[in-house]
Amino acid sequence: MSAANFEFEAQTRDDLGKGASRRLRREEKVLGVVYGGGEAAVSIMLEKRHVAKALENEAVYTHILNLKVNGKKQKVVLRDLQRHPYKATSILHMDFLRVNETDMLNMHIPLHFVGAEQCPGVLNGGILNHLISDVEVRCQAGKLPEHIDVDVSALELDGSIHLSQLQMPAGVELVMLTQGHDLSVVGVHLPRQSKSDEEEAAEEAAAAAALAVEAATAEAPAAEATDDEKNKDHKK
């Protein structure tokens, strides 16, 4: 998908105080900043409804975007996004980084798990455990993948797939692997079973036997006391 499909329009803003920020948010504006590329950082504001619509497509997080600030177009990537702590759909702030096609970037890319319907481990009663939902990659801005597929169609029961087994596009490397961390991405295992009827019956029998022993132990001193009293009466 080309960057032309993701275009944001923004205006610069000069009022940077808290009061001005609250006022702009009440006016359905999303605050932001664009920086990098050898130019000064610029505070901007965007229309909230346009931002919300664009963010419905996850590819916007991993593509070069067109950002028009006061009509001037520039290439950027979405570097950070701050959401409202209680309203996940409410965007408070956006950070855009100016880039060229050949700039080297570190970005987090989502994983798409495919082939679950054919997974032998799942067909044999196992459950897929997604251990990682995204990975950090390093590549040129123009080579950023939209997502990375993880094919689990051949994953057997108690098997797993590690970072080193992922099929990466040319020119894209996994940061964790370069640091020597070959983490597990997904695994398939049987669900934890509750205790079987036989185990529960055995535990109940053991508990009953223990109670019987305690009861017998408690009755023994009482019986001895009764015998002693009978012997005393007999001597009299």
C-alpha positions in Angstrom: 0.0 0.0 0.0 1.5 3.3 -1.0 2.0 6.3 1.3 -0.5 8.3 -0.9 -3.3 6.2 0.8 -2.3 7.7 4.2 -2.3 11.5 4.2 -2.7 13.6 7.2 -3.4 17.3 7.1 -2.3 19.5 10.0 -1.8 23.1 11.0 1.0 24.6 13.1 0.0 25.8 16.6 1.7 28.6 18.6 -0.3 28.3 21.9 1.6 25.6 23.8 0.2 26.0 27.3 -2.0 23.6 29.2 -5.0 25.8 28.9 -4.6 26.1 25.1 -4.2 22.3 24.8 -7.4 21.7 26.8 -9.2 24.2 24.6 -8.0 22.6 21.4 -9.0 19.1 22.6 -12.5 20.4 23.4 -12.6 21.7 19.8 -12.0 18.1 18.6 -8.3 18.6 17.7 -5.5 16.1 18.2 -2.2 17.6 19.2 1.1 16.5 17.8 4.7 17.2 16.8 6.8 16.6 13.7 10.5 16.4 14.1 13.7 15.0 12.6 15.1 15.2 9.1 17.6 17.9 10.1 14.7 20.4 10.7 13.4 22.0 13.9 10.5 20.3 15.7 7.1 21.8 14.9 4.0 21.6 17.1 0.9 20.8 15.1 -2.8 20.0 15.4 -5.0 17.6 13.4 -8.7 17.0 13.0 -9.8 14.3 15.4 -12.3 12.7 13.1 -9.7 12.4 10.3 -7.2 10.8 12.7 -9.7 8.3 14.0 -10.6 7.2 10.5 -7.0 6.8 9.4 -6.1 4.8 12.5 -8.7 2.1 11.7 -6.1 0.7 9.3 -3.2 -0.9 11.1 -0.9 -0.3 8.1 -0.8 3.4 9.1 1.5 2.4 11.9 4.1 0.8 9.7 4.1 2.9 6.4 5.7 6.1 5.2 2.9 8.7 5.5 2.3 12.0 3.8 1.9 14.8 6.3 0.7 18.2 5.0 1.5 21.0 7.5 0.0 24.3 6.4 -0.1 22.8 2.9 3.5 21.8 2.8 3.9 18.0 2.2 6.6 15.9 3.9 7.3 12.2 4.3 6.9 10.9 7.9 6.3 7.8 10.0 4.1 7.7 13.0 6.6 7.4 15.8 4.4 7.5 18.9 0.7 7.7 19.8 -0.7 8.7 23.2 -4.2 7.6 24.0 -6.5 8.7 26.8 -6.0 6.5 29.8 -9.7 5.6 30.1 -10.9 6.2 26.5 -8.9 4.0 24.2 -10.4 5.6 21.1 -9.5 9.1 22.2 -6.1 10.2 20.8 -4.3 12.8 22.9 -1.0 13.3 21.0 0.9 12.1 18.0 4.6 12.1 17.2 5.7 12.1 13.5 9.3 11.6 12.4 10.5 13.0 9.1 12.1 10.4 6.9 13.5 9.6 3.5 13.0 6.3 1.7 16.6 5.2 2.6 16.7 6.3 6.2 17.3 3.4 8.6 14.6 2.9 11.2 13.7 0.8 14.1 9.9 0.1 14.1 7.5 -2.3 15.8 5.7 -4.4 13.3 2.6 -6.5 14.1 2.6 -10.3 13.7 -0.2 -12.0 11.8 -0.7 -15.7 12.7 -1.9 -17.8 9.7 -2.8 -21.4 9.2 -4.4 -22.2 12.5 -7.2 -24.1 10.8 -4.6 -26.6 9.5 -2.4 -26.7 12.6 -1.9 -30.4 13.6 -1.4 -29.4 17.2 -4.8 -27.6 17.3 -6.5 -30.5 15.4 -5.2 -32.8 18.2 -6.8 -30.8 20.9 -4.1 -28.2 21.6 -4.4 -24.5 22.0 -2.3 -21.8 20.3 -0.5 -19.5 22.7 0.6 -16.3 21.1 3.6 -15.2 23.1 4.5 -12.1 21.1 2.1 -9.8 19.2 4.7 -7.6 17.5 8.4 -7.5 16.8 10.9 -4.7 16.5 12.6 -4.6 13.1 15.4 -2.5 11.6 15.4 -1.5 7.9 15.2 1.3 5.5 12.0 3.4 5.7 11.0 2.4 2.2 11.2 -1.3 3.1 9.0 -1.3 6.2 6.7 -4.3 6.0 3.0 -3.8 6.9 3.1 -7.0 9.0 4.9 -10.3 9.3 3.2 -13.6 8.8 3.7 -16.4 11.2 2.7 -19.7 9.6 1.5 -22.3 12.2 0.0 -24.7 9.6 2.7 -27.3 10.4 3.0 -26.8 14.1 2.7 -30.0 16.1 1.5 -30.5 19.6 4.0 -29.1 22.2 5.9 -27.4 19.3 6.8 -23.8 19.1 8.1 -21.2 16.6 11.0 -18.9 17.4 12.1 -15.6 16.0 14.8 -17.2 14.0 12.2 -19.2 12.1 10.2 -16.2 10.8 10.3 -15.5 7.1 11.6 -11.9 6.9 11.5 -9.6 3.8 14.8 -8.8 2.2 16.6 -6.0 3.9 14.6 -6.3 7.2 16.2 -7.7 10.3 14.8 -8.6 13.7 16.4 -6.4 16.5 16.1 -9.1 19.1 18.0 -11.6 17.0 20.8 -9.2 16.5 21.0 -8.9 20.3 21.2 -12.7 20.7 17.6 -13.3 21.9 15.8 -16.0 19.9 12.5 -15.8 21.7 9.5 -18.1 21.3 6.8 -16.5 19.3 4.0 -19.0 19.4 3.4 -22.5 20.8 0.7 -25.1 20.9 -0.1 -27.2 24.0 -2.9 -29.2 25.5 -5.1 -27.2 27.9 -4.5 -27.7 31.6 -7.0 -30.5 32.7 -8.9 -30.5 36.0 -8.4 -33.5 38.3 -9.9 -36.7 36.9 -12.7 -38.5 38.7 -10.3 -41.3 39.8 -7.9 -38.7 41.3 -10.7 -37.0 43.2 -12.1 -40.4 44.5 -8.6 -41.4 45.7 -8.2 -38.1 47.5 -11.6 -38.5 49.1 -10.8 -42.0 50.2 -7.5 -40.9 51.7 -9.2 -38.1 53.6 -11.8 -40.5 55.0 -9.1 -42.9 56.1 -7.3 -40.2 57.9 -10.4 -39.1 59.7 -11.0 -42.7 60.7 -7.5 -43.0 62.2 -8.0 -39.7 64.1 -11.4 -41.0 65.4 -9.9 -44.3 66.5 -7.0 -42.5 68.2 -9.4 -40.3 70.1 -11.6 -43.2 71.2 -8.6 -45.3 72.6 -7.9 -43.1 75.7 -11.6 -43.0 76.5 -11.9 -46.8 76.4 -8.8 -47.2 78.7 -10.4 -44.8 81.2 -13.6 -46.8 81.2 -11.7 -50.1 81.9 -9.8 -48.4 84.8 -13.1 -47.4 86.4 -14.5 -50.9 86.1 -11.4 -52.4 87.7 -11.7 -50.0 90.7 -15.4 -50.9 91.1 -14.5 -54.6 91.1 -11.9 -54.2 93.8 -14.4 -52.5 96.0 
